[in-house]
Amino acid sequence: MGENDDDKQGQAGQLFENFIQATTCKGTLQAFNILTRQLDLDPKDYRHFYSKLKSKVTSWKAKALWNKLDKRYSQKEYKKGKACAGTKCLIIGGGPCGLRTAIELACLGAKVVVVEKRDT
């Protein structure tokens, strides 16, 4: 692996860390937008977003998270991400419960939109 690849992986890891460490709604959205833009990820590509993010963010901390998520979502109930294929869901509220619900639905294969009125 060349130095350029190491630099890209280091940058991806730092951008992901900034996203995880954000403490406000506005800060989280900004960090997410920077992360997706810098890593050339399309957040609207909901079918492939996770796998592309996982391939670009390879820090040890991110890998630990990916392993936990993969283990959970490989359970039979998720039907390999097709249990809710073709379903569209609107989540009102981006608090912990709303975001958790959105993640679960997305992993079941649903197309999910989250709306949140707070900007701080």
C-alpha positions as CSV (number, residue, x, y, z in Angstrom):
1,M,0.0,0.0,0.0
2,G,1.4,3.4,-1.0
3,E,1.7,6.4,1.2
4,N,-1.2,8.0,-0.8
5,D,-3.5,5.1,0.3
6,D,-2.4,5.4,3.9
7,D,-3.1,9.1,3.8
8,K,-6.6,8.5,2.3
9,Q,-7.4,5.9,5.0
10,G,-6.1,8.1,7.7
11,Q,-8.3,11.0,6.4
12,A,-11.3,8.7,6.2
13,G,-10.7,7.5,9.7
14,Q,-10.5,11.1,11.0
15,L,-13.6,12.2,9.1
16,F,-15.5,9.2,10.6
17,E,-14.2,10.0,14.1
18,N,-15.4,13.6,13.7
19,F,-18.8,12.3,12.7
20,I,-19.0,10.0,15.7
21,Q,-17.8,12.6,18.2
22,A,-20.2,15.3,17.0
23,T,-22.4,16.5,19.9
24,T,-25.1,18.6,18.3
25,C,-27.5,17.9,15.5
26,K,-26.0,20.6,13.4
27,G,-22.5,19.4,14.0
28,T,-23.5,15.8,13.2
29,L,-25.1,16.8,9.9
30,Q,-22.0,18.9,9.0
31,A,-19.6,16.1,9.8
32,F,-21.8,13.6,7.9
33,N,-21.9,15.9,4.8
34,I,-18.1,16.4,4.9
35,L,-17.6,12.7,5.3
36,T,-19.8,11.7,2.4
37,R,-18.4,14.4,0.1
38,Q,-14.8,13.7,0.9
39,L,-15.2,10.0,0.5
40,D,-17.3,10.4,-2.7
41,L,-20.3,8.6,-1.1
42,D,-23.9,9.1,-2.1
43,P,-26.1,9.0,1.0
44,K,-29.2,8.6,-1.2
45,D,-27.8,5.3,-2.6
46,Y,-29.3,3.5,0.4
47,R,-28.8,0.0,-1.0
48,H,-25.0,0.4,-1.3
49,F,-24.1,3.1,1.2
50,Y,-23.1,0.9,4.1
51,S,-20.9,-1.4,2.0
52,K,-19.2,1.6,0.4
53,L,-18.7,3.4,3.7
54,K,-17.3,0.2,5.2
55,S,-14.8,-0.2,2.4
56,K,-13.5,3.3,2.7
57,V,-13.4,3.7,6.5
58,T,-11.1,1.0,7.8
59,S,-9.7,2.3,11.1
60,W,-9.7,-0.2,14.0
61,K,-12.5,1.6,15.7
62,A,-14.7,1.6,12.6
63,K,-13.9,-2.1,11.9
64,A,-15.0,-3.0,15.4
65,L,-18.3,-1.2,14.7
66,W,-18.7,-2.9,11.3
67,N,-18.1,-6.3,12.8
68,K,-20.8,-5.7,15.4
69,L,-23.3,-4.4,12.9
70,D,-22.5,-7.3,10.4
71,K,-23.0,-9.9,13.1
72,R,-26.4,-8.4,14.1
73,Y,-27.7,-7.9,10.6
74,S,-26.7,-11.4,9.5
75,Q,-29.4,-12.8,11.7
76,K,-32.2,-14.6,9.8
77,E,-34.8,-12.0,10.7
78,Y,-33.1,-9.4,8.5
79,K,-33.4,-11.7,5.4
80,K,-30.1,-10.4,4.1
81,G,-31.5,-6.8,4.0
82,K,-34.6,-7.8,2.1
83,A,-37.2,-8.2,4.8
84,C,-38.6,-4.7,4.1
85,A,-37.5,-4.3,0.5
86,G,-39.8,-2.0,-1.3
87,T,-41.0,-0.3,1.9
88,K,-40.7,3.4,2.3
89,C,-40.6,4.8,5.9
90,L,-40.7,8.3,7.3
91,I,-39.2,8.8,10.8
92,I,-40.2,12.0,12.5
93,G,-37.6,12.9,15.0
94,G,-33.8,12.4,14.9
95,G,-33.3,11.6,18.6
96,P,-31.8,8.3,19.8
97,C,-35.0,6.4,19.3
98,G,-35.7,7.8,15.8
99,L,-32.2,7.2,14.6
100,R,-32.1,3.7,16.0
101,T,-35.4,2.9,14.3
102,A,-34.1,4.4,11.0
103,I,-31.0,2.2,11.2
104,E,-33.0,-0.9,11.9
105,L,-35.4,-0.2,9.1
106,A,-32.6,0.5,6.6
107,C,-30.9,-2.8,7.6
108,L,-34.2,-4.6,6.9
109,G,-34.1,-3.1,3.4
110,A,-36.5,-0.2,3.7
111,K,-35.9,3.2,2.2
112,V,-35.9,5.6,5.2
113,V,-36.2,9.3,5.5
114,V,-35.6,11.0,8.8
115,V,-37.0,14.5,9.5
116,E,-35.9,16.6,12.5
117,K,-36.9,20.1,13.3
118,R,-34.0,20.9,15.6
119,D,-30.9,22.4,14.0
120,T,-28.8,22.7,17.2
